[in-house]
Amino acid sequence: MIRAIDHINIVVADLPRSVRFYTKLLGFRLMREARLEGEWIDRIVGLSGVKGRVAYVVAPAGEPRIELLCYESPPGENFAANRRANTMGLRHIALRVDDIAAMTAKLRAAGVEVFSEPVHVPVGVVKHDQGEKTLVYFLDPDGVILELAQYR
């Protein structure tokens, strides 16, 4: 039986850049960093000669943490289709905020690609215990789709 989500992994091209984005701009807290290499990590990820660095960040309200992983070897690819909301696979991570308008303005001021202004989900589409929902999508520095979600 699954007990909880432990962490979410995002592969990044530039670890310091991503740590700055998630901590300075989004307000996550850096928990720890580590170097990953050796037979054990090769076996886990199914690749050979893995060398990388990882940083764990967590939102102010706590877990689950996000694992920002930068592979030095073997190099990976960044597919443009991953920036589209309808591409198959894990497509976005939703981040809960108290003031979506202010956070969207902060993202835009920092030059972040934001898909739209915040959009209110019409009443009756999905009823959430937390109340009515407003959403906006944006991209992290590697083109990973993130979502701001505000409930009222």
For each residue, the residues with C-beta under 8 A, 3 or more apart:
1:
2:
3:
4: 63 64
5: 8 63 64
6: 63 64 65
7: 56 64 65 66 67
8: 5 64 65 66 67 93
9: 66 67 69
10: 18 66 67 68 69 140 142 144
11: 69 70 71 76 142
12: 15 17 18 68 69 70 141 142
13: 17 70 78 141 142
14: 17 18 70 141
15: 12 18 19 53 54 55 68 70
16: 19 20
17: 12 13 14 20 21 141
18: 10 12 14 15 21 22 55 68 70 140 141 142
19: 15 16 22 23 30 55 57 68
20: 16 17 23 24 25
21: 17 18 24 25 26 140 141
22: 18 19 25 26 28 57 66 68 140
23: 19 20 26 27 28 29 30 57
24: 20 21
25: 20 21 22 106 107 110 112
26: 21 22 23 95
27: 23 59 60
28: 22 23 57 58 59 60 66
29: 23 57 58 59 60
30: 19 23 33 55 56 57
31: 56 57 58 65
32: 55 56
33: 30 53 54 55 56
34: 53 54
35: 51 52 53 54
36: 41 50 51 52 53 54 69
37: 41 50 51 52
38: 41 42 50
39: 42 43
40: 43 44
41: 36 37 38 44 45 50 52
42: 38 39 45 46 47 48 49 50
43: 39 40 46
44: 40 41
45: 41 42 50
46: 42 43
47: 42 50 74
48: 42 74
49: 42 73 74
50: 36 37 38 41 42 45 47 71 73 74
51: 35 36 37 71 72 73
52: 35 36 37 41 69 70 71 72 73
53: 15 33 34 35 36 69 70 72
54: 15 33 34 35 36 67 68 69 70
55: 15 18 19 30 32 33 67 68
56: 7 30 31 32 33 65 66 67 68
57: 19 22 23 28 29 30 31 65 66 68
58: 28 29 31 62 63 64 65 66
59: 27 28 29 62 95
60: 27 28 29
61: 96
62: 58 59
63: 4 5 6 58
64: 4 5 6 7 8 58
65: 6 7 8 31 56 57 58
66: 7 8 9 10 22 28 56 57 58 93
67: 7 8 9 10 54 55 56
68: 10 12 15 18 19 22 54 55 56 57
69: 9 10 11 12 36 52 53 54
70: 11 12 13 14 15 18 52 53 54
71: 11 50 51 52 74 75 76
72: 51 52 53
73: 49 50 51 52
74: 47 48 49 50 71
75: 71
76: 11 71
77:
78: 13 82 142 143
79: 82
80: 83 143
81: 84 87
82: 78 79 87 89 143 144 145
83: 80 87 139 143 145
84: 81 87
85: 91 92 137 145
86: 91
87: 81 82 83 84 91
88:
89: 82
90:
91: 85 86 87 145
92: 85 137 144 145 146 147
93: 8 66 144 145 146 147
94: 135 146 147 148 149
95: 26 59 146 147 148 149
96: 61 149 150 151
97: 100 103 148 149 150
98: 150
99: 102 103 150
100: 97 103 104 118 134 135 136 148 149 150
101: 104 105 118
102: 99 105 106
103: 97 99 100 106 107 148
104: 100 101 107 108 114 117 118 136 138 148
105: 101 102 108 109
106: 25 102 103 109 110
107: 25 103 104 110 112 114 138
108: 104 105 111 112 114
109: 105 106
110: 25 106 107
111: 108
112: 25 107 108 138 139
113: 138 139
114: 104 107 108 136 137 138
115: 136 137 138
116: 119 136 137
117: 104 136
118: 100 101 104 134 135 136 148 150
119: 116 134 135 136
120: 132 133 134
121: 125 126 132 133 134 135
122: 125
123: 132
124: 127
125: 121 122
126: 121 133
127: 124
128: 131 132 133 151
129:
130: 133 151
131: 128 151 152
132: 120 121 123 128 151 152
133: 120 121 126 128 130 149 150 151
134: 100 118 119 120 121 149 150 152
135: 94 100 118 119 121 147 148 149 150
136: 100 104 114 115 116 117 118 119 147 148
137: 85 92 114 115 116 145 146 147
138: 104 107 112 113 114 115 145 146 147 148
139: 83 112 113 143 144 145 146
140: 10 18 21 22 143 144 146
141: 12 13 14 17 18 21
142: 10 11 12 13 18 78
143: 78 80 82 83 139 140
144: 10 82 92 93 139 140
145: 82 83 85 91 92 93 137 138 139
146: 92 93 94 95 137 138 139 140
147: 92 93 94 95 135 136 137 138
148: 94 95 97 100 103 104 118 135 136 138
149: 94 95 96 97 100 133 134 135
150: 96 97 98 99 100 118 133 134 135
151: 96 128 130 131 132 133
152: 131 132 134
